[in-house]
Structures are given as structure tokens and as C-alpha cells.
Amino acid sequence: MSACAAPGTTSGAAGTGPSPASGQIPSSHVHGLSVNRETDQVLLATHAGLFDVTKSPASKIGGTNDLMGFTAAAEQGVFYASGHPGPGSDLPNPLGLIKSVDGGKTWEQLSRQGESDFHALTTARSGIVAYDGKMRISHDGKTWTDIATGFVPAALAGTPETDTVLATTPEGLQRSTDGGKTWQRVTTAPIIQFAAFASGTEVIGVEPNGTVHHSADAGNTWTRAGRIEGQVQAITAVKGAEGKPWIWAATTEAMVTSTDGGATFHPADAS
């Protein structure tokens, strides 16, 4: 994700590694990243639309909308997004919350069309957590409850497995265990810009300088791992083997992956 949005992540079964993907970035602005644990499809949500980067060259999916916020739901092929309509789109500006049930090919307008550009967007077990200048939560994507917070999230990270949600801020990591209703700062956490759940308990966090951290307790405590070279724009993770999640990261230059919990990274198209 960019500092704007946190991608939804799904957990992958141990025993299979990340599939090769194109190392080329199809857009200079990447806002979200998702991996399908059943098909190994790697998707990038960008300023120029949604791309399947499992293929080389990357293949565009659906229309050209600026997907500022992007997150996966628990069901395969279901995504929520927000942002701005692209050239030729008849969607309102801003997009509000939109939903796809066909892998991003088509989008349904759910709510807040013409009102909200959710730069930070994620899913939790109880529903959707989003930020458009206000923190908002929704159980169905149609009706919303405003949540008063004293921080502005750079990104939101959650998982449909639990109601734990993380919000990254320049002042420190904020954590919710009730689907975004209440928040508490994790004072011992590093300053994380990007975060992604690999499972209900395993989380990957990346500092602004690319330093990678791993949490085995849903963001309560953190262990330093390796470092991603280049300017990171988006990350996602799935469950790996022996407590070492697999990680994908989009930098301004290329896609990179890690199969050892973030200790080392290599180009996504490397065998």
C-alpha cells in the first residue's frame, strides 16, 4: 500500500511458496496489494486501476479508476475499494465505498458516493474500518458509525479472522481489538508506516526507511527482521511455515518477496 491504504490480506497454507510475478510496477503510484491464497494471484491497486502482476507483462483488470483505498474481504475474489473515477468512468467523484465480487472486473456502489475518498481502508471480522478524514466503521459497507480518534492513520491493517485492527501513524502504532471502536497506542512498537496481517496473530510492519518487523501476537510486541531496499509503496503477507510469513512488497522500482519472515527479499520474478 501507499501511505494511503492498507491492503486486506488472506492467509496462505504452509507448504507452497509465492508464485513468480512480474517484477515490473505497472503504475508509479501503488495504493494496495493483495495475494489470493488459493490461486497465488498477486494484485496491485494503483492510480491507473487494478493489475494482475502474476502475469508478465502485468494484466489490467476492469476499468481505469484511481483505487486509493483497497482491501480484500474474507471471500475469494471479493474486494472493497475507494478513490476517484478514471477516464471514461461513470462513477461519482469521490468513489465512496465500492465492492467487487468478481475479482475487480466490475464494481458495485455501496455507500458515500460523492462524499468519501477512503485513503485508509481495511476489513475486520465485524466489518469495515475506513478513514476519509474521520474514522468510520461499518458492518455492511452501507451504514456507518463515526469513531472519534486523536490520530490520523497513514494506513489501516486488519484481517477478517479477528477484530484486531492496526493504524500506523507518525506518532506511533495504534491498536484496536474491537473492530475499530476503541484504540490504544502500542508504546513499545516501532514507528511503522505499512502493516499487513499474515494470519490472525502474525503481522508484518515496515518502517518508513524499509526496516521490517514481525509480530507474533497481533501487534502487541515486535521483532526486527530485515530491510526492503527502495521506497516501499504497499505490502501484504500470508501465513508461511514455522512462523515465517511470506511477504510481498511493491516499491517504486519493483516487486519483491520474502519467504523467511522478512529477513531477506528478492525480486518477485526470481525463481
C-alpha positions as CSV (number, residue, x, y, z in Angstrom):
1,M,0.0,0.0,0.0
2,S,1.0,3.6,-0.2
3,A,0.9,5.5,3.0
4,C,-2.7,5.9,2.0
5,A,-4.2,2.4,2.3
6,A,-3.7,-0.9,3.9
7,P,-4.4,-3.9,1.8
8,G,-6.6,-6.7,3.0
9,T,-4.7,-9.9,3.3
10,T,-5.6,-13.5,3.3
11,S,-3.8,-16.4,5.0
12,G,-1.9,-18.9,2.8
13,A,-1.5,-22.5,3.6
14,A,2.0,-23.6,4.6
15,G,3.9,-25.7,2.1
16,T,3.8,-23.6,-1.1
17,G,5.8,-20.6,-1.8
18,P,5.0,-17.4,-3.6
19,S,4.4,-17.8,-7.3
20,P,6.6,-15.9,-9.7
21,A,5.2,-12.5,-10.6
22,S,6.4,-9.7,-12.8
23,G,8.9,-7.6,-11.1
24,Q,7.8,-4.5,-13.1
25,I,5.4,-2.0,-11.5
26,P,2.6,-1.0,-13.9
27,S,2.0,2.3,-12.3
28,S,4.2,4.8,-10.4
29,H,1.5,5.1,-7.7
30,V,0.6,1.9,-5.9
31,H,-2.0,2.1,-3.2
32,G,-2.8,-1.5,-2.4
33,L,-1.5,-5.1,-2.7
34,S,-3.3,-8.4,-2.3
35,V,-2.5,-12.0,-2.7
36,N,-5.1,-14.8,-3.3
37,R,-4.0,-17.7,-1.2
38,E,-5.9,-20.2,-3.4
39,T,-4.7,-19.1,-6.8
40,D,-1.5,-17.2,-5.9
41,Q,-2.7,-14.3,-7.9
42,V,-1.0,-11.0,-7.0
43,L,-3.0,-7.8,-7.5
44,L,-1.8,-4.2,-7.4
45,A,-4.3,-1.4,-6.8
46,T,-2.9,1.7,-8.5
47,H,-3.5,5.2,-9.7
48,A,-4.3,3.7,-13.1
49,G,-6.5,0.8,-11.9
50,L,-6.2,-2.8,-10.8
51,F,-3.5,-5.0,-12.2
52,D,-2.7,-8.7,-12.1
53,V,1.1,-8.8,-11.7
54,T,1.3,-12.6,-11.6
55,K,1.4,-12.3,-15.3
56,S,4.3,-10.7,-17.3
57,P,3.6,-8.1,-18.5
58,A,1.0,-7.1,-15.9
59,S,-2.6,-7.5,-17.0
60,K,-5.2,-4.8,-16.3
61,I,-8.4,-5.9,-14.6
62,G,-11.6,-3.8,-15.1
63,G,-11.7,0.0,-15.7
64,T,-9.3,2.8,-15.0
65,N,-10.1,4.1,-11.6
66,D,-7.7,5.6,-9.0
67,L,-8.0,3.0,-6.3
68,M,-6.7,5.0,-3.3
69,G,-8.1,2.5,-0.8
70,F,-8.2,-1.2,-1.5
71,T,-8.8,-4.3,0.7
72,A,-9.8,-7.9,0.3
73,A,-12.8,-9.5,2.0
74,A,-12.8,-13.0,3.5
75,E,-14.5,-14.4,0.4
76,Q,-12.3,-15.2,-2.6
77,G,-12.5,-12.5,-5.3
78,V,-14.3,-10.0,-3.2
79,F,-12.7,-6.6,-2.7
80,Y,-13.7,-3.2,-1.3
81,A,-12.1,0.0,-2.7
82,S,-12.4,3.8,-2.8
83,G,-10.7,6.7,-4.6
84,H,-11.5,8.6,-7.7
85,P,-13.0,7.7,-11.1
86,G,-10.6,7.4,-14.0
87,P,-11.0,8.4,-17.7
88,G,-14.2,7.1,-19.2
89,S,-15.7,6.1,-15.8
90,D,-19.3,7.0,-15.0
91,L,-18.7,6.5,-11.3
92,P,-19.1,9.6,-9.0
93,N,-16.1,11.5,-7.6
94,P,-15.1,10.6,-5.0
95,L,-16.0,6.9,-5.3
96,G,-17.2,6.4,-1.8
97,L,-17.1,2.7,-0.9
98,I,-17.4,0.3,-3.9
99,K,-17.4,-3.5,-3.9
100,S,-16.4,-6.2,-6.4
101,V,-17.4,-9.8,-6.2
102,D,-15.7,-10.9,-9.5
103,G,-12.1,-10.2,-8.7
104,G,-12.1,-6.5,-9.6
105,K,-13.7,-6.8,-13.1
106,T,-16.9,-4.9,-12.1
107,W,-17.7,-2.7,-9.1
108,E,-21.0,-2.0,-7.2
109,Q,-21.6,1.3,-5.5
110,L,-22.3,0.6,-1.8
111,S,-22.3,4.0,0.1
112,R,-21.0,7.5,0.5
113,Q,-20.6,8.1,-3.3
114,G,-19.6,11.7,-3.9
115,E,-18.7,12.0,-0.2
116,S,-15.8,9.8,0.8
117,D,-12.4,9.0,-0.5
118,F,-11.2,6.4,1.9
119,H,-7.4,6.6,1.7
120,A,-7.1,4.1,4.5
121,L,-9.4,1.0,4.3
122,T,-9.4,-2.5,5.8
123,T,-11.6,-5.3,6.8
124,A,-12.1,-7.0,10.2
125,R,-14.3,-9.8,11.4
126,S,-17.1,-7.4,12.4
127,G,-16.9,-5.3,9.2
128,I,-15.1,-2.5,7.5
129,V,-12.8,0.1,9.0
130,A,-12.1,3.2,6.9
131,Y,-10.7,6.7,7.1
132,D,-11.7,9.7,5.0
133,G,-10.8,12.5,7.4
134,K,-12.8,10.7,10.0
135,M,-12.5,7.2,11.3
136,R,-15.6,5.2,10.3
137,I,-16.8,1.6,10.8
138,S,-19.5,-0.3,9.1
139,H,-20.8,-3.9,9.5
140,D,-22.2,-4.0,5.9
141,G,-20.5,-1.2,3.9
142,K,-23.7,0.7,3.7
143,T,-24.3,2.3,7.1
144,W,-21.5,3.9,9.0
145,T,-20.6,4.9,12.6
146,D,-18.1,7.7,13.2
147,I,-15.4,7.0,15.7
148,A,-13.6,9.8,17.5
149,T,-9.8,9.4,17.4
150,G,-6.9,11.7,18.2
151,F,-4.8,10.5,15.3
152,V,-4.7,10.4,11.5
153,P,-3.8,6.9,10.2
154,A,-1.3,6.6,7.4
155,A,-2.6,3.1,6.9
156,L,-5.1,0.6,8.4
157,A,-4.4,-3.1,8.6
158,G,-6.9,-5.8,9.7
159,T,-7.9,-9.3,8.9
160,P,-11.4,-11.0,8.5
161,E,-10.2,-13.6,11.0
162,T,-10.3,-11.3,14.1
163,D,-11.4,-7.8,15.2
164,T,-7.8,-6.6,15.8
165,V,-7.0,-3.6,13.6
166,L,-3.8,-1.6,13.5
167,A,-3.4,2.0,12.5
168,T,0.0,3.4,11.5
169,T,0.8,7.0,12.4
170,P,3.9,9.1,12.5
171,E,3.5,9.3,16.3
172,G,3.3,5.5,16.8
173,L,1.2,2.4,16.3
174,Q,-2.5,2.4,17.3
175,R,-4.3,-0.8,18.0
176,S,-7.9,-1.8,18.3
177,T,-9.3,-5.1,19.4
178,D,-13.0,-4.4,18.8
179,G,-13.1,-3.7,15.1
180,G,-12.1,0.0,15.3
181,K,-14.5,1.1,18.0
182,T,-11.7,1.9,20.5
183,W,-8.0,2.4,20.1
184,Q,-4.9,2.3,22.3
185,R,-1.3,3.2,21.4
186,V,1.3,0.5,21.4
187,T,4.1,2.4,23.1
188,T,6.7,-0.3,22.6
189,A,6.1,-0.6,18.8
190,P,8.5,0.9,16.2
191,I,7.3,3.7,14.0
192,I,5.6,1.7,11.3
193,Q,4.3,3.1,8.1
194,F,3.0,-0.1,6.4
195,A,1.4,-3.1,8.1
196,A,-0.2,-6.4,7.0
197,F,-1.7,-9.4,8.8
198,A,-0.4,-12.7,7.6
199,S,-2.9,-14.5,9.9
200,G,-5.0,-13.7,12.9
201,T,-1.9,-13.2,15.0
202,E,1.1,-12.7,12.7
203,V,1.7,-9.2,11.4
204,I,4.4,-7.6,9.3
205,G,5.3,-4.0,9.8
206,V,7.6,-1.8,7.7
207,E,9.2,1.5,8.9
208,P,9.5,4.5,6.6
209,N,13.1,3.5,5.9
210,G,12.2,0.0,4.8
211,T,13.1,-1.8,8.0
212,V,10.9,-4.8,8.5
213,H,9.4,-6.0,11.8
214,H,7.4,-9.2,12.7
215,S,4.8,-9.6,15.4
216,A,3.5,-12.9,16.5
217,D,0.9,-11.5,18.9
218,A,-1.2,-9.3,16.6
219,G,0.8,-6.2,17.0
220,N,1.5,-6.2,20.8
221,T,5.2,-6.9,20.5
222,W,7.6,-6.7,17.6
223,T,10.9,-8.3,16.5
224,R,13.2,-6.7,13.9
225,A,13.8,-8.7,10.8
226,G,15.5,-7.4,7.6
227,R,15.1,-4.4,5.3
228,I,13.4,-3.6,2.0
229,E,15.5,-1.6,-0.4
230,G,13.9,1.3,-2.1
231,Q,10.8,3.3,-1.4
232,V,8.0,1.0,-0.3
233,Q,4.5,1.8,-1.5
234,A,2.5,-1.3,-0.4
235,I,2.9,-4.6,1.3
236,T,0.9,-7.8,2.0
237,A,1.6,-11.1,3.7
238,V,0.3,-14.6,4.0
239,K,1.0,-17.3,6.5
240,G,4.2,-19.3,5.9
241,A,5.9,-22.1,7.5
242,E,7.5,-22.2,11.0
243,G,6.2,-18.7,12.0
244,K,7.8,-17.1,9.0
245,P,5.2,-15.3,6.9
246,W,5.6,-14.8,3.2
247,I,5.7,-11.1,2.2
248,W,5.2,-9.2,-1.0
249,A,6.2,-5.5,-1.3
250,A,5.8,-3.0,-4.1
251,T,8.5,-0.4,-4.2
252,T,8.7,2.5,-6.6
253,E,11.0,0.3,-8.7
254,A,9.9,-3.3,-8.5
255,M,8.0,-6.1,-6.7
256,V,10.0,-8.0,-4.1
257,T,9.1,-11.0,-2.0
258,S,10.3,-12.7,1.2
259,T,9.8,-16.3,2.3
260,D,11.6,-16.1,5.6
261,G,9.5,-13.6,7.5
262,G,11.2,-10.5,6.1
263,A,14.8,-11.4,6.8
264,T,15.7,-11.3,3.2
265,F,14.0,-10.1,0.0
266,H,14.4,-11.0,-3.7
267,P,12.8,-9.8,-6.9
268,A,9.3,-11.2,-7.3
269,D,10.1,-12.7,-10.7
270,A,13.1,-14.6,-9.5
271,S,12.8,-18.3,-9.4
